[in-house]
Amino acid sequence: MSSTVDKTMGDSKALDDKYNIEAAEVLANEAQHLPITEAAPIYEQLLTLFPTAAKYWKQYVEAHMAVNNDDATKQIFSRCLLNCLQIPLWRCYIRFIKMANESKGLEGQEETRKAFDFMLNYVGADIASGPIWMEYITFLKSLPALSTQEESQRMTAVRKVYQKAIVTPTHHIEQLWRDYENFENSVSRQLAKGLLSEYQPKFNSARAVYRERKKYVDEIDWNMLAVPPSGSYKEEVQWMAWKRLLAFEKGNPQRIDSASSNKRIIFTYEQCLMYLYHYPDIWYDYATWHAKSGSVDTAVKLFQRALKALPDSEMLRYAYAELEESRGAIQSAKKIYESLLGDDVNTTTLAHIQFIRFLRRTEGVEAARKYFLDARKSPNCTYHVYVAYAMMAFCLDKDREIAHNVFEAGLKRFMHEPLYILEYADFLTRLNDDRNIRALFERALSSLPPEESVEVWKRFAQFEQTYGDLASMLKVEQRRKEALSRTGEEGASALEGSLQDVVSRYSFMDLWPCSSKDLDHLARQESWV
Amino acid sequence: MSSTVDKTMGDSKALDDKYNIEAAEVLANEAQHLPITEAAPIYEQLLTLFPTAAKYWKQYVEAHMAVNNDDATKQIFSRCLLNCLQIPLWRCYIRFIKMANESKGLEGQEETRKAFDFMLNYVGADIASGPIWMEYITFLKSLPALSTQEESQRMTAVRKVYQKAIVTPTHHIEQLWRDYENFENSVSRQLAKGLLSEYQPKFNSARAVYRERKKYVDEIDWNMLAVPPSGSYKEEVQWMAWKRLLAFEKGNPQRIDSASSNKRIIFTYEQCLMYLYHYPDIWYDYATWHAKSGSVDTAVKLFQRALKALPDSEMLRYAYAELEESRGAIQSAKKIYESLLGDDVNTTTLAHIQFIRFLRRTEGVEAARKYFLDARKSPNCTYHVYVAYAMMAFCLDKDREIAHNVFEAGLKRFMHEPLYILEYADFLTRLNDDRNIRALFERALSSLPPEESVEVWKRFAQFEQTYGDLASMLKVEQRRKEALSRTGEEGASALEGSLQDVVSRYSFMDLWPCSSKDLDHLARQESWV
């Protein structure tokens, strides 16, 4: 068996291959026909990969239940219930609880009642939860009542559950309403009238919401396994369906109190994450929603869960750090930034830059400077770090000298990077320092190979169009043509000035000395030559 | 008849309709069957529209020749020959000359000989000129020689023509070579050997060039009428074919002396302009080629011809002005700039701007300032003029105060122009003046309607990402969402921060805190919401 596991889900496969749905279904099917001792490791492997796959959890736990492994069953339920808000799995749970407590008399009944409450607290908002509400009512009705007082208590308990069930938009809401009517009428025709007319509008509203909610729910594929987004159309459609359902719930269509509404929203997000477990945007939206609703601590916990699900997501880490920084938890934010830095060898340039900016914001100029000096020495420090630090010094500290020095120091190392040259030129342009801009272009172009210098030449020409006279403008264009013609095979004709060059020299912003049709014509011709 | 003319070519039609090729062909066909007095106005109308249509000129002149209108014939030839380097038209001309001089004896023969020389000087380089060379030789041979001396002179004249013909790449080059061999052998077997072995390699080279040239020539549609480019595929193909032929001739494939090579290049350009008469790039290339070859005066004349052909082409005017300015003819350049300004009402903003820049280059700061102060008052002066003048003051005169004042003055007039706001903000960014940038954004956003302010908000957010702290960054994004949500129908969900916003806050240059796949995913989702 283990050879099958290796073949279909082994480490030797690429990461995306790991989440092979067909292979998973084949395995789950095979496991069903094996004795539990052989099946268990297969389920464990499947559930490591698909921790929110309620259907596998159910299959797994049922296999244990079938052979009365009560301890194992309990353990599995404790691992999966709170992350898998799925009705069939939870009904399996209540079946187990009822069986386990059947012979335990009063104490057992109390345990079962608690379990029902616990369950309805978690999944009672599900559109498919109707049968559980009914089952609970039936269970409550079946409890022995030895005195009139006990009978009255039982009746009150049943009424309370009914009154919750008939304002919950489920598939069975109409039946539950009819049952409730009968129930009240059987208790007291007189009392019934008042109660029913009080609850009728609430039920009506819940039923209307049910009908709308059903449309959204029907768009969702409840059998889908949670896999990282591959960009397929089906995935996008599912993502969209979930976003719509979430937006619907967030709108509180039933106009219930905000605590109840929030509970439904949380329930929907949690269900959503069973299927879109690998979607960072859902985690982010969920956490942000909590933060906006005032539960920043819950938002923090959600980011922690999110990073367990998607440990490689840098953007979630930045989002998390931002939340911490926003609420003044600077040390927590710093720890997250440090986790982004990781070990020195694999630190990304962006992580260096964002950490420098973070330090500048939270600890000041000196801390940022110190870190920059270290980061510079990192083997994979790219020119971006120099640009970011120089611009920070210029824009925030208004220190043009340091900024200039940083650019100059970077130039020693990144003279071969045309994009660095352009950034440096931009900086000098902000200083309005044409002498140095010209010198920079000349220095760079004397060392860059022609194929790397296309953009630098282009910028040089633009620069002369703004800062130069006609002769210097024409000269740099001619030089550009000569330098670049060495790369192409266009030969002598590429050296000639074209009318398109004239157009570019005598344009300004979005104003052109010709029609857009002429422009198209000239551009098309340029590309044909 | 005139009603037909009106219908098909009248002023009431749109400009492009004017160049209706089918209508022209129908008219030309009709004219052929009318008496010359009725046909003449039709031809005149056709040739006003298609002044380089050799086939219509030929038809027109032949109609006169058929009725022996010698004066009219002469007049028409004088109007068309030099602009229409087409062999059939010129053969028609030589036929006319021969007829006219037939009965005039020696004097007539001399006239005809001059006409042949004149013709071969203009169209002798044509690939189809073989028959003319032959006809000339036949004509020369037919001249009476009354003495040995005259016979010798005749022989020398014939030889000279042969020796030109056999180094010209024409369809008849091989036949001409054979004729020449026979000719020399008939004159003197002994002399022939030396002459033929001297000319054999030149002939070989010309023949090789002929074979190549033919490939280029065959791509050209010699029946095409010159119409303004409409962007059709057929036109592009013809344009390309001409560019290839021109490039071929410019390469001097026969390695002849540069005067002869230049003559062929000029001939090819002139022929090209018969068909691509409305293509500014051809006029420009031709003029530039002359300027580069040292004939700047010819280049100037070409620009004048070009502007007769395309009086509305601003880009040709700028190119012309540039040539004059480059060679120091500042007054001529100024006249061209003034022609671009036209009357005040129709002056384009770009013409104002380019004239200010020209004045700054050639007459100095004060002249430019004066013109700017006037141009400001022009009814169609747009914000571009302010931007251009301010940037000139800043970049060239290093006068940040004037630049700032100009931007500020412009703001009073162009507060409603988001693009002006962005230019002003760019300028303040160069001054590193964040207090004023922030103030500008606030001022602008308090008066711009939401649908006009999208880009301003975007730039404001980018600005805070560089200059602000985390709180100001998040605040401006929130304000942006609130302001812009009022325009769309997205409602509350558009107000929420998205993970894409996080990604944009924590990106730097081309570094992103996520994969490009993630980016696509987030972007796609953004557009779905």
Interface residues (C-beta under 8 A of the other chain):
Chain A: P229 G231 E236 W239 M240 K243 A247 K250 G251 P280 D281 Y284 D285 T288 W289 K292 S313 E314 M315 L316 R317 Y318 A319 E322 E325 S326 T348 T349 L350 I353 Q354 R361 H384 V387 A388 M391 F394 C395 L396 K398 R400 L419 E423 T429 R430 N432 D434 T466 Y467 D469 L470 A471 L474 A492 S493 E496 G497 S498 L499 Q500 V502 V503 R505 Y506 S507 F508 M509 D510 L511 W512 P513 C514 K517 D518 D520 H521 L522 R524 Q525 W528 V529
Chain B: P229 G231 E236 W239 M240 K243 A247 K250 G251 P280 D281 Y284 D285 T288 W289 K292 S313 E314 M315 L316 R317 Y318 A319 E322 E325 S326 T348 T349 L350 I353 Q354 R361 H384 V387 A388 M391 F394 C395 L396 K398 R400 L419 E423 T429 R430 N432 D434 T466 Y467 D469 L470 A471 L474 A492 S493 E496 G497 S498 L499 Q500 V502 V503 R505 Y506 S507 F508 M509 D510 L511 W512 P513 C514 K517 D518 D520 H521 L522 R524 Q525 W528 V529
